[in-house]
């Protein structure tokens, strides 16, 4: 599924930008033939080599049956390879029992992590120095992301796609692959620093906006909270986050609107009012800007996938 989601994001971006984008995927230590997945050709039969290098953007470690990773030692070649990739800046995504690998490699010492609920006790016994988050399905510790289950892994992939391809591509992929995700990555993940930047003043401004997301933008309030002039605030906020305070607030409103559209039968007008938009037309324009589709189109696409399987089961 992660590979298919990446393939979809690449195809979407290629269509929008007209640029030729290629996704190169290599599977290491594959002992059985790999068929193409979602149009992706996976190089297989390649024996694992600690010296196998080259730039790697993302390492995906799947959940493994009976968890053979428990037998690994820290000086194993695969652990050394993972540490090398980490030191080069690769992001590491581990799902379920796959979390044993970065932990065994020493990349999660005194860091937050999670794993499948069935393996929590075993993981805690093997890695008492890791700060296990039993109540979280997703964690982030720097470049290492942990997902407790396959569904959580889909949420995580949507988030990673947004950081590489942008929010519009991520929204497209989520509609196709992860409509069952009831809450976004931002609201489910445990991370040491959710904003991922070191500017405490702008983090304070973001927190203030998130607490007042249902209200209109108040530059005066932000100025009072941050101690910056309106001009300084605007420049610094955009330099740190990539968007203006106004766009940040609108994006936050759209995130909550998505949840209402997916998980409630409220009318779009009611949702617009709850989210602090002036009316449903205003919400529609803003929502399409951030999501690529109108609120009604988003609701139809997502809820059709959410309920079609259940409807077929009841019919049988």
Secondary structure, DSSP 8 states (H G I E B T S, - for coil): -HHHHHHHHHHHHHHHH--------B-SS--S----BTTB--B------TT--S--SEEEE---TT-GGGG--TTSHHHHHHHHHHHTT-EEEEEGGGHHHHHHTTSSTTSEE---GGGHHHHHHH-TTSEE-TT-SEEEETTEEEESSHHHHHHHHHHHHHHHH-HHHHHHHHHHH-TT--S-HHHHEEES-TT-S--HHHHHHHHHHHHTTTS---HHHHHHHH---HHHHHHHHHHHHSS-HHHHHHHHHHHHHHHHHHH----HHHHHHHTT-SSHHHHHHHHHHHHSS-HHHHHHHHHHHHHHHHHHHHH-
